[in-house]
Amino acid sequence: MSEAQGGETGAEVSALKVEIEAVWARLTGGEALSEMDRGRARELFSTFKVELNAGRIRAATRGESGDWEVHPWVKRGILLGFRLGEVIDCSLSERFRYFDKETYPTRSLTLADGVRVVPGGTSIRDGVCLERGVTIMPPAFLNTGSFVGEGTMIDSHALIGSCAQIGRRCHISAAAQIGGVLEPVGALPVIIEDDVLIGGNCGVYEGTIVRERAVIGAGVTLTGATPIYDAVRGTVYRREEGRPLEVPRGAVVVPGSRLITSGPAREMGLSIYAPIIVKYRDEKTDASVQLEEFLR
Ligand SMILES: CC(C)(COP(=O)(O)OP(=O)(O)OC[C@H]1O[C@@H](n2cnc3c(N)ncnc32)[C@H](O)[C@@H]1OP(=O)(O)O)[C@@H](O)C(=O)NCCC(=O)NCCS
């Protein structure tokens, strides 16, 4: 995944950060902005969105150690847009009626951006970074603050939630739901690293990190609180204090179940949903998930 130009480097970005934090402090401190200050804040927000769209600032970036770092000020900037924007009538015609915050129109793209947005009901909000070679099948919804790396395919009915970070050459399959998080501002968004396949109908939520080359089989749901059972290494992965749930690099996860071994549920013979790592990626997995290059 491209490295963090990420919010914390560069003089221009630092200046932007300072200004965003200052406006945020005033607004959350209960101060009413004058018309002039409001106008300036909106200009500032427009500059901020240009940087978000270009991927020069991101809600979370990966450090050299491989750990992900969240940038709360970027999330504050995104929230600022909601505070500053009035709801306007942005209907396409009398038959296609839409109403939304004027600060969050749909993303303005041109051919030169080098992405394919196949016609038919997709909505990409302003503040989304799409690297070259991204393909988006209809209908998909990409919320503000999200980042999609080069060559990634977002399939039909997929959701990319606010601030979610999707790596390069990933496949986010049909109906997969990648959760978003804006608040609390310090919370890590969902992170999908490079070369990951998220199968159809999956749900990945609450700041879960899916490490490089992992394969999340169709129908797997991962929330921050879901333990993942590794049937290869004989271990269980859980979210820990200060660390999100992580799917290890190259893991192949499929939906399974486990017996409940205590209490009345045991007496009743119940079992509960459990995602299981059945293997680590091999040639057979590669063949199963090979991206259809002709379709790109
Ligand atoms: C995970 C997946 C890629 C298979 O990977 P694979 O490496 O080819 O897996 P294998 O066939 O070697 O299976 C390994 C084991 O897991 C089991 N398994 C594989 N996929 C499974 C699944 N989805 N659910 C339950 N068990 C599964 C196999 O039965 C096998 O167990 P066994 O050895 O006891 O028989 C595939 O099941 C999958 O989910 N693909 C995504 C499909 C999809 O959503 N496409 C998007 C279209 S838009």
The ligand as an SDF file (V2000), in Angstrom:
LIG
                    3D

 48 50  0  0  0  0  0  0  0  0999 V2000
  -11.8340  -19.4430    0.3300 C   0  0  0  0  0  0  0  0  0  0  0  0
  -11.9090  -19.8210   -1.1300 C   0  0  0  0  0  0  0  0  0  0  0  0
  -11.1460  -18.8410   -1.9790 C   0  0  0  0  0  0  0  0  0  0  0  0
  -11.3380  -21.2170   -1.3460 C   0  0  0  0  0  0  0  0  0  0  0  0
   -9.9330  -21.2000   -1.1810 O   0  0  0  0  0  0  0  0  0  0  0  0
   -9.0610  -22.4930   -1.5740 P   0  0  0  0  0  0  0  0  0  0  0  0
   -7.6590  -22.2240   -1.1850 O   0  0  0  0  0  0  0  0  0  0  0  0
   -9.3370  -22.8600   -2.9890 O   0  0  0  0  0  0  0  0  0  0  0  0
   -9.6860  -23.5730   -0.5820 O   0  0  0  0  0  0  0  0  0  0  0  0
   -9.6580  -25.1670   -0.6900 P   0  0  0  0  0  0  0  0  0  0  0  0
  -10.5960  -25.6350   -1.7530 O   0  0  0  0  0  0  0  0  0  0  0  0
   -8.2370  -25.6480   -0.7610 O   0  0  0  0  0  0  0  0  0  0  0  0
  -10.3130  -25.5610    0.6760 O   0  0  0  0  0  0  0  0  0  0  0  0
   -9.5990  -25.7160    1.9160 C   0  0  0  0  0  0  0  0  0  0  0  0
  -10.5870  -26.2700    2.9350 C   0  0  0  0  0  0  0  0  0  0  0  0
  -11.5510  -25.2700    3.2720 O   0  0  0  0  0  0  0  0  0  0  0  0
  -12.8720  -25.6740    2.9130 C   0  0  0  0  0  0  0  0  0  0  0  0
  -13.5150  -24.5040    2.3060 N   0  0  0  0  0  0  0  0  0  0  0  0
  -13.0660  -23.7950    1.2520 C   0  0  0  0  0  0  0  0  0  0  0  0
  -13.8740  -22.7600    1.0220 N   0  0  0  0  0  0  0  0  0  0  0  0
  -14.8540  -22.8380    1.9410 C   0  0  0  0  0  0  0  0  0  0  0  0
  -15.9810  -22.0250    2.2190 C   0  0  0  0  0  0  0  0  0  0  0  0
  -16.2450  -20.9320    1.4940 N   0  0  0  0  0  0  0  0  0  0  0  0
  -16.7860  -22.3820    3.2390 N   0  0  0  0  0  0  0  0  0  0  0  0
  -16.5010  -23.4720    4.0010 C   0  0  0  0  0  0  0  0  0  0  0  0
  -15.4380  -24.2640    3.7840 N   0  0  0  0  0  0  0  0  0  0  0  0
  -14.6280  -23.9540    2.7580 C   0  0  0  0  0  0  0  0  0  0  0  0
  -12.6830  -26.8200    1.9110 C   0  0  0  0  0  0  0  0  0  0  0  0
  -13.7430  -27.7450    1.9370 O   0  0  0  0  0  0  0  0  0  0  0  0
  -11.4020  -27.4410    2.3850 C   0  0  0  0  0  0  0  0  0  0  0  0
  -11.6290  -28.2520    3.5110 O   0  0  0  0  0  0  0  0  0  0  0  0
  -11.3160  -29.8620    3.4100 P   0  0  0  0  0  0  0  0  0  0  0  0
   -9.8560  -29.9280    3.0810 O   0  0  0  0  0  0  0  0  0  0  0  0
  -11.6930  -30.3400    4.7540 O   0  0  0  0  0  0  0  0  0  0  0  0
  -12.1950  -30.3290    2.3060 O   0  0  0  0  0  0  0  0  0  0  0  0
  -13.3790  -19.8870   -1.6150 C   0  0  0  0  0  0  0  0  0  0  0  0
  -14.1440  -20.7900   -0.8160 O   0  0  0  0  0  0  0  0  0  0  0  0
  -14.0850  -18.5390   -1.5700 C   0  0  0  0  0  0  0  0  0  0  0  0
  -14.7490  -18.1860   -0.6180 O   0  0  0  0  0  0  0  0  0  0  0  0
  -13.9060  -17.7640   -2.6590 N   0  0  0  0  0  0  0  0  0  0  0  0
  -14.5160  -16.4510   -2.7910 C   0  0  0  0  0  0  0  0  0  0  0  0
  -15.6920  -16.5610   -3.7630 C   0  0  0  0  0  0  0  0  0  0  0  0
  -16.2550  -15.1980   -4.0110 C   0  0  0  0  0  0  0  0  0  0  0  0
  -16.8170  -14.5910   -3.1240 O   0  0  0  0  0  0  0  0  0  0  0  0
  -16.0660  -14.6780   -5.2300 N   0  0  0  0  0  0  0  0  0  0  0  0
  -16.4610  -13.3610   -5.5630 C   0  0  0  0  0  0  0  0  0  0  0  0
  -17.3200  -13.2770   -6.7670 C   0  0  0  0  0  0  0  0  0  0  0  0
  -17.9780  -11.6270   -6.9480 S   0  0  0  0  0  0  0  0  0  0  0  0
  1  2  1  0
  2  3  1  0
  2  4  1  0
  2 36  1  0
  4  5  1  0
  5  6  1  0
  6  7  2  0
  6  8  1  0
  6  9  1  0
  9 10  1  0
 10 11  2  0
 10 12  1  0
 10 13  1  0
 13 14  1  0
 14 15  1  0
 15 16  1  0
 15 30  1  0
 16 17  1  0
 17 18  1  0
 17 28  1  0
 18 19  1  0
 18 27  1  0
 19 20  2  0
 20 21  1  0
 21 22  1  0
 21 27  2  0
 22 23  1  0
 22 24  2  0
 24 25  1  0
 25 26  2  0
 26 27  1  0
 28 29  1  0
 28 30  1  0
 30 31  1  0
 31 32  1  0
 32 33  2  0
 32 34  1  0
 32 35  1  0
 36 37  1  0
 36 38  1  0
 38 39  2  0
 38 40  1  0
 40 41  1  0
 41 42  1  0
 42 43  1  0
 43 44  2  0
 43 45  1  0
 45 46  1  0
 46 47  1  0
 47 48  1  0
M  END
$$$$
